[in-house]
Amino acid sequence: MDFIEEMKNSGVDTDNALERFIGNTAFLEKMLKKMPASVQNLEVLKYIEENDIKTAIENAHTLKGMAGNLSVTFMYEAYTKITDYLRANDIAAATQLLKQTLPAQEQFIAKINSFQTT
């Protein structure tokens, strides 16, 4: 199975993403393969636990934008709500949703990493 097909099976709205990328499959693949490093550098839970809500909001908002641009729907929807909860100072709701989202996010990132060349 090729990478784009696997991403579609993993919940990426590849049709929407390819519209955004003007049909450039290679560019979409390149951008999706950059996600693992970006996700790793944009921690949210760590900053919530350190009570650095400003950084948690910034990172959640950035992840929301990245997921939206790449049509990673489940992440976009989750980080939209997480960002909203954090901005409303509902830290408990943000933390709960984040903890529910992280396993699927980690599985998705592992799937991308399985296609990375060494």
DRENTORKOL-3810 file (N, C-alpha, C; in nm, 4 decimals):
REM DRENTORKOL-3810
@n.u->0.0854; n.v->-0.1180; n.w->0.0000; ca.u->0.0000; ca.v->0.0000; ca.w->0.0000; c.u->0.0896; c.v->0.1238; c.w->0.0000
@n.u->0.0554; n.v->0.2206; n.w->-0.0834; ca.u->0.1388; ca.v->0.3395; ca.w->-0.0879; c.u->0.1051; c.v->0.4336; c.w->0.0276
@n.u->0.1913; n.v->0.5292; n.w->0.0496; ca.u->0.1835; ca.v->0.6181; ca.w->0.1646; c.u->0.0518; c.v->0.6954; c.w->0.1674
@n.u->0.0140; n.v->0.7582; n.w->0.0582; ca.u->-0.1072; ca.v->0.8399; ca.w->0.0557; c.u->-0.2304; c.v->0.7540; c.w->0.0828
@n.u->-0.2358; n.v->0.6361; n.w->0.0251; ca.u->-0.3481; ca.v->0.5454; ca.w->0.0508; c.u->-0.3516; c.v->0.5056; c.w->0.1977
@n.u->-0.2363; n.v->0.4798; n.w->0.2559; ca.u->-0.2286; ca.v->0.4449; ca.w->0.3981; c.u->-0.2737; c.v->0.5611; c.w->0.4855
@n.u->-0.2381; n.v->0.6824; n.w->0.4461; ca.u->-0.2823; ca.v->0.7999; ca.w->0.5221; c.u->-0.4342; c.v->0.8149; c.w->0.5131
@n.u->-0.4900; n.v->0.7877; n.w->0.3965; ca.u->-0.6352; ca.v->0.7931; ca.w->0.3804; c.u->-0.7012; c.v->0.6914; c.w->0.4721
@n.u->-0.6466; n.v->0.5720; n.w->0.4780; ca.u->-0.6991; ca.v->0.4672; ca.w->0.5656; c.u->-0.6798; c.v->0.5010; c.w->0.7133
@n.u->-0.5882; n.v->0.5931; n.w->0.7421; ca.u->-0.5614; ca.v->0.6345; ca.w->0.8806; c.u->-0.6409; c.v->0.7583; c.w->0.9203
@n.u->-0.7285; n.v->0.8049; n.w->0.8331; ca.u->-0.8157; ca.v->0.9149; ca.w->0.8696; c.u->-0.7833; c.v->1.0490; c.w->0.8081
@n.u->-0.6841; n.v->1.0565; n.w->0.7215; ca.u->-0.6539; ca.v->1.1820; ca.w->0.6543; c.u->-0.7516; c.v->1.1978; c.w->0.5383
@n.u->-0.8124; n.v->1.3144; n.w->0.5278; ca.u->-0.9008; ca.v->1.3437; ca.w->0.4152; c.u->-0.8104; c.v->1.3816; c.w->0.2979
@n.u->-0.7567; n.v->1.2792; n.w->0.2328; ca.u->-0.6567; ca.v->1.3026; ca.w->0.1284; c.u->-0.7138; c.v->1.3767; c.w->0.0090
@n.u->-0.8411; n.v->1.3573; n.w->-0.0199; ca.u->-0.9013; ca.v->1.4303; ca.w->-0.1316; c.u->-0.8983; c.v->1.5809; c.w->-0.1037
@n.u->-0.9376; n.v->1.6187; n.w->0.0171; ca.u->-0.9363; ca.v->1.7592; ca.w->0.0573; c.u->-0.7933; c.v->1.8121; c.w->0.0596
@n.u->-0.7021; n.v->1.7336; n.w->0.1148; ca.u->-0.5621; ca.v->1.7767; ca.w->0.1228; c.u->-0.5033; c.v->1.7962; c.w->-0.0163
@n.u->-0.5335; n.v->1.7046; n.w->-0.1065; ca.u->-0.4791; ca.v->1.7171; ca.w->-0.2418; c.u->-0.5387; c.v->1.8360; c.w->-0.3164
@n.u->-0.6619; n.v->1.8724; n.w->-0.2850; ca.u->-0.7163; ca.v->1.9971; ca.w->-0.3409; c.u->-0.6337; c.v->2.1157; c.w->-0.2934
@n.u->-0.6041; n.v->2.1165; n.w->-0.1643; ca.u->-0.5256; ca.v->2.2251; ca.w->-0.1049; c.u->-0.3841; c.v->2.2286; c.w->-0.1629
@n.u->-0.3313; n.v->2.1111; n.w->-0.1960; ca.u->-0.1948; ca.v->2.1000; ca.w->-0.2487; c.u->-0.1937; c.v->2.0933; c.w->-0.4017
@n.u->-0.3004; n.v->2.1359; n.w->-0.4635; ca.u->-0.3159; ca.v->2.1440; ca.w->-0.6084; c.u->-0.2781; c.v->2.0115; c.w->-0.6758
@n.u->-0.3195; n.v->1.9017; n.w->-0.6131; ca.u->-0.2963; ca.v->1.7704; ca.w->-0.6701; c.u->-0.1541; c.v->1.7186; c.w->-0.6593
@n.u->-0.0685; n.v->1.7909; n.w->-0.5893; ca.u->0.0726; ca.v->1.7533; ca.w->-0.5798; c.u->0.0918; c.v->1.6490; c.w->-0.4693
@n.u->0.0785; n.v->1.5228; n.w->-0.5058; ca.u->0.0896; ca.v->1.4117; ca.w->-0.4119; c.u->0.2257; c.v->1.4079; c.w->-0.3434
@n.u->0.3306; n.v->1.4328; n.w->-0.4190; ca.u->0.4658; ca.v->1.4281; ca.w->-0.3617; c.u->0.4827; c.v->1.5336; c.w->-0.2535
@n.u->0.4270; n.v->1.6529; n.w->-0.2742; ca.u->0.4393; ca.v->1.7594; ca.w->-0.1743; c.u->0.3571; c.v->1.7263; c.w->-0.0504
@n.u->0.2374; n.v->1.6724; n.w->-0.0690; ca.u->0.1571; ca.v->1.6309; ca.w->0.0451; c.u->0.2307; c.v->1.5249; c.w->0.1256
@n.u->0.2876; n.v->1.4275; n.w->0.0574; ca.u->0.3627; ca.v->1.3227; ca.w->0.1270; c.u->0.4792; c.v->1.3833; c.w->0.2047
@n.u->0.5512; n.v->1.4748; n.w->0.1434; ca.u->0.6646; ca.v->1.5405; ca.w->0.2098; c.u->0.6188; c.v->1.6126; c.w->0.3366
@n.u->0.5072; n.v->1.6849; n.w->0.3277; ca.u->0.4591; ca.v->1.7605; ca.w->0.4428; c.u->0.4071; c.v->1.6678; c.w->0.5530
@n.u->0.3372; n.v->1.5621; n.w->0.5160; ca.u->0.2905; ca.v->1.4669; ca.w->0.6169; c.u->0.4075; c.v->1.4004; c.w->0.6882
@n.u->0.5130; n.v->1.3725; n.w->0.6144; ca.u->0.6293; ca.v->1.3068; ca.w->0.6749; c.u->0.7069; c.v->1.4005; c.w->0.7673
@n.u->0.6784; n.v->1.5299; n.w->0.7617; ca.u->0.7395; ca.v->1.6253; ca.w->0.8556; c.u->0.6615; c.v->1.6322; c.w->0.9870
@n.u->0.5421; n.v->1.5770; n.w->0.9886; ca.u->0.4574; ca.v->1.5852; ca.w->1.1091; c.u->0.5202; c.v->1.5266; c.w->1.2343
@n.u->0.5839; n.v->1.4099; n.w->1.2290; ca.u->0.6369; ca.v->1.3534; ca.w->1.3539; c.u->0.7305; c.v->1.4486; c.w->1.4286
@n.u->0.8206; n.v->1.5124; n.w->1.3594; ca.u->0.9133; ca.v->1.6047; ca.w->1.4260; c.u->0.8388; c.v->1.7245; c.w->1.4821
@n.u->0.7428; n.v->1.7753; n.w->1.4069; ca.u->0.6651; ca.v->1.8901; ca.w->1.4535; c.u->0.5838; c.v->1.8547; c.w->1.5772
@n.u->0.5174; n.v->1.7420; n.w->1.5740; ca.u->0.4361; ca.v->1.6990; ca.w->1.6879; c.u->0.5243; c.v->1.6805; c.w->1.8113
@n.u->0.6411; n.v->1.6231; n.w->1.7916; ca.u->0.7322; ca.v->1.6012; ca.w->1.9041; c.u->0.7759; c.v->1.7338; c.w->1.9663
@n.u->0.7957; n.v->1.8350; n.w->1.8849; ca.u->0.8430; ca.v->1.9645; ca.w->1.9338; c.u->0.7315; c.v->2.0530; c.w->1.9880
@n.u->0.6077; n.v->2.0143; n.w->1.9670; ca.u->0.4939; ca.v->2.0974; ca.w->2.0079; c.u->0.4139; c.v->2.0288; c.w->2.1184
@n.u->0.4795; n.v->2.0030; n.w->2.2282; ca.u->0.4130; ca.v->1.9366; ca.w->2.3397; c.u->0.3070; c.v->2.0271; c.w->2.3998
@n.u->0.1990; n.v->1.9683; n.w->2.4410; ca.u->0.0918; ca.v->2.0431; ca.w->2.5059; c.u->0.0769; c.v->1.9965; c.w->2.6505
@n.u->0.0668; n.v->1.8661; n.w->2.6705; ca.u->0.0452; ca.v->1.8126; ca.w->2.8053; c.u->0.1565; c.v->1.8558; c.w->2.9008
@n.u->0.2792; n.v->1.8519; n.w->2.8551; ca.u->0.3928; ca.v->1.8924; ca.w->2.9387; c.u->0.3719; c.v->2.0345; c.w->2.9919
@n.u->0.3292; n.v->2.1239; n.w->2.9051; ca.u->0.3134; ca.v->2.2631; ca.w->2.9466; c.u->0.1902; c.v->2.2827; c.w->3.0336
@n.u->0.0874; n.v->2.2027; n.w->3.0122; ca.u->-0.0277; ca.v->2.2072; ca.w->3.1031; c.u->0.0173; c.v->2.1643; c.w->3.2422
@n.u->0.0912; n.v->2.0547; n.w->3.2471; ca.u->0.1388; ca.v->2.0029; ca.w->3.3764; c.u->0.2337; c.v->2.0999; c.w->3.4454
@n.u->0.3063; n.v->2.1790; n.w->3.3679; ca.u->0.3971; ca.v->2.2803; ca.w->3.4247; c.u->0.3246; c.v->2.4126; c.w->3.4496
@n.u->0.1939; n.v->2.4139; n.w->3.4251; ca.u->0.1098; ca.v->2.5323; ca.w->3.4410; c.u->0.1544; c.v->2.6489; c.w->3.3527
@n.u->0.2142; n.v->2.6165; n.w->3.2397; ca.u->0.2507; ca.v->2.7172; ca.w->3.1398; c.u->0.1420; c.v->2.7127; c.w->3.0320
@n.u->0.0280; n.v->2.7681; n.w->3.0660; ca.u->-0.0895; ca.v->2.7582; ca.w->2.9806; c.u->-0.0698; c.v->2.8368; c.w->2.8507
@n.u->0.0026; n.v->2.9478; n.w->2.8588; ca.u->0.0278; ca.v->3.0273; ca.w->2.7380; c.u->0.0982; c.v->2.9430; c.w->2.6311
@n.u->0.2023; n.v->2.8702; n.w->2.6697; ca.u->0.2743; ca.v->2.7851; ca.w->2.5745; c.u->0.1876; c.v->2.6677; c.w->2.5303
@n.u->0.1101; n.v->2.6124; n.w->2.6221; ca.u->0.0195; ca.v->2.5023; ca.w->2.5863; c.u->-0.0799; c.v->2.5484; c.w->2.4805
@n.u->-0.1342; n.v->2.6692; n.w->2.4970; ca.u->-0.2283; ca.v->2.7228; ca.w->2.3986; c.u->-0.1591; c.v->2.7427; c.w->2.2641
@n.u->-0.0407; n.v->2.8021; n.w->2.2663; ca.u->0.0331; ca.v->2.8257; ca.w->2.1415; c.u->0.0602; c.v->2.6948; c.w->2.0686
@n.u->0.1046; n.v->2.5931; n.w->2.1414; ca.u->0.1361; ca.v->2.4647; ca.w->2.0790; c.u->0.0100; c.v->2.3942; c.w->2.0284
@n.u->-0.0969; n.v->2.3982; n.w->2.1082; ca.u->-0.2229; ca.v->2.3359; ca.w->2.0639; c.u->-0.2756; c.v->2.4062; c.w->1.9392
@n.u->-0.2665; n.v->2.5375; n.w->1.9375; ca.u->-0.3131; ca.v->2.6140; ca.w->1.8214; c.u->-0.2297; c.v->2.5813; c.w->1.6967
@n.u->-0.0997; n.v->2.5686; n.w->1.7128; ca.u->-0.0119; ca.v->2.5340; ca.w->1.6007; c.u->-0.0433; c.v->2.3931; c.w->1.5491
@n.u->-0.0640; n.v->2.2987; n.w->1.6406; ca.u->-0.0994; ca.v->2.1623; ca.w->1.6000; c.u->-0.2342; c.v->2.1604; c.w->1.5281
@n.u->-0.3279; n.v->2.2397; n.w->1.5767; ca.u->-0.4587; ca.v->2.2502; ca.w->1.5105; c.u->-0.4412; c.v->2.2989; c.w->1.3668
@n.u->-0.3620; n.v->2.4023; n.w->1.3482; ca.u->-0.3401; ca.v->2.4565; ca.w->1.2144; c.u->-0.2704; c.v->2.3584; c.w->1.1220
@n.u->-0.1678; n.v->2.2926; n.w->1.1748; ca.u->-0.0953; ca.v->2.1955; ca.w->1.0938; c.u->-0.1875; c.v->2.0803; c.w->1.0537
@n.u->-0.2629; n.v->2.0283; n.w->1.1502; ca.u->-0.3545; ca.v->1.9176; ca.w->1.1214; c.u->-0.4617; c.v->1.9613; c.w->1.0214
@n.u->-0.5101; n.v->2.0826; n.w->1.0354; ca.u->-0.6105; ca.v->2.1334; ca.w->0.9420; c.u->-0.5558; c.v->2.1474; c.w->0.8017
@n.u->-0.4372; n.v->2.2040; n.w->0.7903; ca.u->-0.3752; ca.v->2.2212; ca.w->0.6585; c.u->-0.3493; c.v->2.0890; c.w->0.5889
@n.u->-0.3202; n.v->1.9849; n.w->0.6664; ca.u->-0.2902; ca.v->1.8535; ca.w->0.6093; c.u->-0.4118; c.v->1.7614; c.w->0.6087
@n.u->-0.5267; n.v->1.8140; n.w->0.6531; ca.u->-0.6531; ca.v->1.7388; ca.w->0.6560; c.u->-0.6468; c.v->1.6136; c.w->0.7429
@n.u->-0.5730; n.v->1.6238; n.w->0.8539; ca.u->-0.5700; ca.v->1.5164; ca.w->0.9533; c.u->-0.6860; c.v->1.5470; c.w->1.0483
@n.u->-0.8031; n.v->1.5038; n.w->1.0081; ca.u->-0.9282; ca.v->1.5486; ca.w->1.0670; c.u->-0.9378; c.v->1.5230; c.w->1.2168
@n.u->-0.9034; n.v->1.4038; n.w->1.2622; ca.u->-0.9202; ca.v->1.3738; ca.w->1.4044; c.u->-0.8333; c.v->1.4645; c.w->1.4907
@n.u->-0.7141; n.v->1.4955; n.w->1.4441; ca.u->-0.6266; ca.v->1.5848; ca.w->1.5205; c.u->-0.6773; c.v->1.7287; c.w->1.5133
@n.u->-0.7232; n.v->1.7701; n.w->1.3966; ca.u->-0.7750; ca.v->1.9056; ca.w->1.3819; c.u->-0.8936; c.v->1.9277; c.w->1.4763
@n.u->-0.9861; n.v->1.8352; n.w->1.4766; ca.u->-1.1044; ca.v->1.8495; ca.w->1.5616; c.u->-1.0665; c.v->1.8491; c.w->1.7094
@n.u->-0.9769; n.v->1.7594; n.w->1.7483; ca.u->-0.9361; ca.v->1.7527; ca.w->1.8885; c.u->-0.8625; c.v->1.8792; c.w->1.9318
@n.u->-0.7661; n.v->1.9234; n.w->1.8524; ca.u->-0.6878; ca.v->2.0408; ca.w->1.8934; c.u->-0.7672; c.v->2.1707; c.w->1.8833
@n.u->-0.8710; n.v->2.1727; n.w->1.8015; ca.u->-0.9608; ca.v->2.2880; ca.w->1.8010; c.u->-1.0288; c.v->2.2987; c.w->1.9371
@n.u->-1.0817; n.v->2.1875; n.w->1.9853; ca.u->-1.1487; ca.v->2.1865; ca.w->2.1158; c.u->-1.0492; c.v->2.2095; c.w->2.2297
@n.u->-0.9326; n.v->2.1476; n.w->2.2224; ca.u->-0.8318; ca.v->2.1648; ca.w->2.3272; c.u->-0.7912; c.v->2.3114; c.w->2.3371
@n.u->-0.7678; n.v->2.3741; n.w->2.2223; ca.u->-0.7321; ca.v->2.5170; ca.w->2.2211; c.u->-0.8443; c.v->2.5997; c.w->2.2835
@n.u->-0.9679; n.v->2.5706; n.w->2.2460; ca.u->-1.0820; ca.v->2.6438; ca.w->2.3015; c.u->-1.0925; c.v->2.6247; c.w->2.4527
@n.u->-1.0758; n.v->2.5019; n.w->2.4989; ca.u->-1.0812; ca.v->2.4754; ca.w->2.6434; c.u->-0.9712; c.v->2.5524; c.w->2.7166
@n.u->-0.8516; n.v->2.5489; n.w->2.6618; ca.u->-0.7407; ca.v->2.6187; ca.w->2.7271; c.u->-0.7652; c.v->2.7691; c.w->2.7318
@n.u->-0.8143; n.v->2.8247; n.w->2.6231; ca.u->-0.8428; ca.v->2.9692; ca.w->2.6195; c.u->-0.9525; c.v->3.0072; c.w->2.7183
@n.u->-1.0450; n.v->2.9125; n.w->2.7439; ca.u->-1.1531; ca.v->2.9367; ca.w->2.8399; c.u->-1.1100; c.v->2.9011; c.w->2.9823
@n.u->-0.9840; n.v->2.8640; n.w->2.9981; ca.u->-0.9252; ca.v->2.8249; ca.w->3.1267; c.u->-0.9923; c.v->2.7003; c.w->3.1853
@n.u->-1.0442; n.v->2.6140; n.w->3.0982; ca.u->-1.0996; ca.v->2.4855; ca.w->3.1408; c.u->-0.9897; c.v->2.3802; c.w->3.1225
@n.u->-0.8949; n.v->2.3871; n.w->3.2124; ca.u->-0.7746; ca.v->2.3033; ca.w->3.2030; c.u->-0.8100; c.v->2.1549; c.w->3.2156
@n.u->-0.9051; n.v->2.1233; n.w->3.3021; ca.u->-0.9445; ca.v->1.9832; ca.w->3.3221; c.u->-1.0011; c.v->1.9237; c.w->3.1932
@n.u->-1.0884; n.v->1.9971; n.w->3.1253; ca.u->-1.1468; ca.v->1.9462; ca.w->3.0003; c.u->-1.0398; c.v->1.9323; c.w->2.8927
@n.u->-0.9500; n.v->2.0302; n.w->2.8846; ca.u->-0.8411; ca.v->2.0238; ca.w->2.7856; c.u->-0.7529; c.v->1.9035; c.w->2.8115
@n.u->-0.7182; n.v->1.8821; n.w->2.9370; ca.u->-0.6311; ca.v->1.7697; ca.w->2.9734; c.u->-0.6982; c.v->1.6365; c.w->2.9438
@n.u->-0.8250; n.v->1.6267; n.w->2.9769; ca.u->-0.8979; ca.v->1.5020; ca.w->2.9519; c.u->-0.9031; c.v->1.4700; c.w->2.8028
@n.u->-0.9397; n.v->1.5684; n.w->2.7220; ca.u->-0.9473; ca.v->1.5450; ca.w->2.5777; c.u->-0.8091; c.v->1.5160; c.w->2.5198
@n.u->-0.7085; n.v->1.5859; n.w->2.5667; ca.u->-0.5723; ca.v->1.5618; ca.w->2.5184; c.u->-0.5292; c.v->1.4188; c.w->2.5497
@n.u->-0.5561; n.v->1.3735; n.w->2.6716; ca.u->-0.5182; ca.v->1.2365; ca.w->2.7094; c.u->-0.5958; c.v->1.1321; c.w->2.6278
@n.u->-0.7167; n.v->1.1662; n.w->2.5842; ca.u->-0.7933; ca.v->1.0756; ca.w->2.4986; c.u->-0.7390; c.v->1.0760; c.w->2.3561
@n.u->-0.6841; n.v->1.1886; n.w->2.3137; ca.u->-0.6357; ca.v->1.2054; ca.w->2.1769; c.u->-0.4962; c.v->1.1484; c.w->2.1564
@n.u->-0.4122; n.v->1.1569; n.w->2.2578; ca.u->-0.2711; ca.v->1.1197; ca.w->2.2415; c.u->-0.2482; c.v->0.9769; c.w->2.1919
@n.u->-0.3204; n.v->0.8745; n.w->2.2389; ca.u->-0.2946; ca.v->0.7400; ca.w->2.1858; c.u->-0.3173; c.v->0.7299; c.w->2.0341
@n.u->-0.4250; n.v->0.7887; n.w->1.9839; ca.u->-0.4509; ca.v->0.7858; ca.w->1.8395; c.u->-0.3459; c.v->0.8679; c.w->1.7649
@n.u->-0.3076; n.v->0.9797; n.w->1.8238; ca.u->-0.2042; ca.v->1.0637; ca.w->1.7628; c.u->-0.0722; c.v->0.9876; c.w->1.7551
@n.u->-0.0361; n.v->0.9207; n.w->1.8618; ca.u->0.0891; ca.v->0.8434; ca.w->1.8631; c.u->0.0852; c.v->0.7300; c.w->1.7614
@n.u->-0.0292; n.v->0.6664; n.w->1.7485; ca.u->-0.0442; ca.v->0.5583; ca.w->1.6491; c.u->-0.0321; c.v->0.6148; c.w->1.5075
@n.u->-0.0923; n.v->0.7304; n.w->1.4843; ca.u->-0.0851; ca.v->0.7946; ca.w->1.3538; c.u->0.0592; c.v->0.8332; c.w->1.3207
@n.u->0.1291; n.v->0.8911; n.w->1.4170; ca.u->0.2689; ca.v->0.9313; ca.w->1.3952; c.u->0.3559; c.v->0.8073; c.w->1.3706
@n.u->0.3290; n.v->0.6994; n.w->1.4423; ca.u->0.4038; ca.v->0.5748; ca.w->1.4197; c.u->0.3818; c.v->0.5233; c.w->1.2782
@n.u->0.2594; n.v->0.5382; n.w->1.2290; ca.u->0.2284; ca.v->0.4956; ca.w->1.0915; c.u->0.3105; c.v->0.5772; c.w->0.9919
@n.u->0.3165; n.v->0.7086; n.w->1.0131; ca.u->0.3994; ca.v->0.7930; ca.w->0.9254; c.u->0.5452; c.v->0.7494; c.w->0.9342
@n.u->0.5937; n.v->0.7291; n.w->1.0555; ca.u->0.7336; ca.v->0.6909; ca.w->1.0739; c.u->0.7660; c.v->0.5579; c.w->1.0076
@n.u->0.6677; n.v->0.4705; n.w->0.9945; ca.u->0.6939; ca.v->0.3408; ca.w->0.9310; c.u->0.7238; c.v->0.3561; c.w->0.7821
@n.u->0.6934; n.v->0.4716; n.w->0.7261; ca.u->0.7213; ca.v->0.4990; ca.w->0.5852; c.u->0.8466; c.v->0.5834; c.w->0.5665
@n.u->0.9088; n.v->0.6261; n.w->0.6757; ca.u->1.0281; ca.v->0.7105; ca.w->0.6649; c.u->1.1463; c.v->0.6250; c.w->0.6193
@n.u->1.2270; n.v->0.6840; n.w->0.5321; ca.u->1.3479; ca.v->0.6147; ca.w->0.4885; c.u->1.4613; c.v->0.6495; c.w->0.5827
@n.u->1.5493; n.v->0.5556; n.w->0.6024; ca.u->1.6619; ca.v->0.5797; ca.w->0.6934; c.u->1.7847; c.v->0.6229; c.w->0.6174
END
